[in-house]
Amino acid sequence: MCKGIVGLDRRRFLKTTLQAGVCLSIPQFIPGTALGKSGSVAPSERITLGAIGIGNRGRYVLSCFLREPDLRCVAVCDVRGDNRKRAKDQVDAINGDKSSTPYIDMRELLAREDIDAVLIATGPNWHATAATMAAKAGKDVYCEKPCTKNIAQSLALAAIFHRTGRVFQAGTQRRSLPNFAYAIELARTGKLGRLQTLHAHPGGLGTQMSGWLPAEPERPREEVDWDMYLGPAAWRPYTSKLMNAFHFEKGGGMVGGGCLEWGSHCVDLCQLANDADGTAPVEYEPVNGQLHARYANGVKLVMRNDGWLPLGSCPVRFEGETGWVETGDDAEFGASSPSLLLRRGTKIPGYPADFHVRDFLDCVKTRALTRANADAACWAHIACHAANISLFLNRKLKYDPKKNEFIGDEQANRLRSEALREPWRI
């Protein structure tokens, strides 16, 4: 970005100077594609992207970015050599050249002033730290979830994006899907009557640590940079099983679901349905294999694994005084009355990220808030972390969202944060 021009990014600078007739030592003849003719996008309007963490999920989300005509990916970064090669090949095939640069260390990618935004799809142990580093480097951020490992990180994440003014989008893409948006609209507009109970599928309610497995011989850095893979997580010896572990350091060291995986989707949707993007429940209690929470406005939140209609993964259910609605990844609905579903609109099953990526890119250009902005992500994750702590301690907890502390429970308050491995900081 153009660091010396306050409030003016590179794309706007190029556009305004060209419109004003300022000489930029450009050739006399300019290709039509450079000016955005023939359906192409002018370079001054193109967002440049760096992709960090490009394993299975990262490659999928990157493919959604690469489908957008106003984006060009110029760099990829991963601690694994096989991931870097696949991602570079993927990017170069779209760009039609070999110019994208692969990196092992994300700090080298973040130092590039020609990169506007980054996709962060590393392991969850890195998400908050990498997003903070990116914001400080002047990059807008699309970050996969769970975005934070604890309550303290959630608050710090929101604070850094307020302070830097960068755009943030959490990878909770169901906010951008029609069936979930429609169910949320029913809840927010009173079509269900006064809200009473919200139900979220947490993807498991057990808590466990990522563990320490028997050591294996470390691989050469070009193949696997184990130290960078661990990042801020506690050190442990190299093992390929942890290298491929989907749940490695998912949240507060607690995995096995623990409200953080599906919870960061489903609880997030319940937060929006309750107009609670700026707060979290004030009470949490384990009840017969479920986690019950309550908001200050009296609405109840139930995190449960069982008893759902067969509507696909990641289901949510919203209940009011006069009606209820339930939906999931199949994009089908259950409702108390067929009349509630008359305006449900387009059916898009699965959970594609394309709409969410487009929302992010539009907000990079307009500087508007994304659907899953840093504040929304902060409070949805706090709700999940507080639920995790209640489960871990196996007792009822009261939480003060203004002071961001548990009331009268020193042990619970100590679990709001954890130490990061040197030299990483947030």
Steps between C-alpha positions, in 0.01 A plus 500: 500500500607863453615567855576866444152604392257511790161342428589421138572141404691386191194429283337837573831681450546351153140566405491863614836591350404350165171688503679823584742457210808477719801367311613164637752423224257253345535380139323694231294194404319321782347154447123499530516232768701737720213747488238241583358456151361176354364394838837498675579695815744790489811448718411811702177327608654159565558378854832323551492202735748293695384156620638373833435140599396313190422145602165340421275777633735774389510371143121489486453855628782620274313348204200716593722809499656404168157486334449873566595714197624796703756301698854387424691274737872582493639294788438176689643392835502169682737315731462187284679477167232283336230755590707787364557326167133405454384851587754670274395275213135582574565875502727500195241309297247776566747786450636352179862549605757378755535824695343404835754470782502215755604565861566287807493791748187717492696800621670524162162500324357760740797731437398543135342840440331384179265263689164647602339206679579156635317173539598330826412130505782367718438275795286662774809540720610775259175678411490786750877560496523498121196727465653746747831500312314558174299792637816662634655455155210691344319203346129424493430150631273206418567254785372146532338393824528447785666840494624500860611255766361679807306800628804727526593437138142571391508843663850574365394403148209745500722771650775475236254532213337800664840658552635436151178551304562186296215287363443162668281209398474185711456184296153437640358490147154382603418863579507552123279203403131555413339237722680607817448868417127437452464317832686783672270755334195317638649518848610865482182640344256351750352240265549240774369726772723602785814285496524244777756228419781462246649158425854448365679182397848519659655206314581323825508606862806317629824678590850358469853614427678468167752274669867407478569206273823298459768694313590429138810618311447858387476566127717751310364856534413517128269202552359589843587797721385347828594803710285727283219243500488514879527879499351635825393153619691323775806317368487124452710262292429453131242238410323459169175414679479846656612653172184366338271542801192702419447575868855609591480784757146584398400718792654552840676169444158334522377307201264207439236751393490694822262759349775642278478319166134495394435732793684783333246461217179408682540716810601782266167464314310503830685813603382674185142374540496655849654827379792421733805576284623737772453278805490140625286292736531583869446147638638157396414160646557135398163320511459129418751490215404844373627851570232753593571873489289810558527853360432813704178551300371165626546303176631148563776336291516119493808327357407137429611217277178300480132540416540686170283471192679328204595827329874452462804604700536820702131528594346787696149544639335824608190491723269791580170539682296437185719281276827330426733434206788255452750468216836344415750447221249319275329843467167340591278632778277379777251751637198524726291628208540472120416870476836584658679356197313675220786742428796272568658564159781316326614161624880465512596179682840435649706781642685674215723792595457694173237746628701564816818560300312743274370689803857532627635628167218752468579630848872522421399742226235697691657473851160391634452243775489141383222262603737318737704800613749501788242601763255230394778242499627619838170453682397176331837354596473631857167316530669180381805542725285573806293189424824301469616624841167409658526151349862462609424602859165317490313773680272797446677827427386862483672735255509879489529611132584857604792408723570184301550287806325217678324613815648362822697214340877545508569162337275579205660841457846344478376303199417815301854512358814293455868565442633506144829338407787743440544713297133528397279777632153644442 
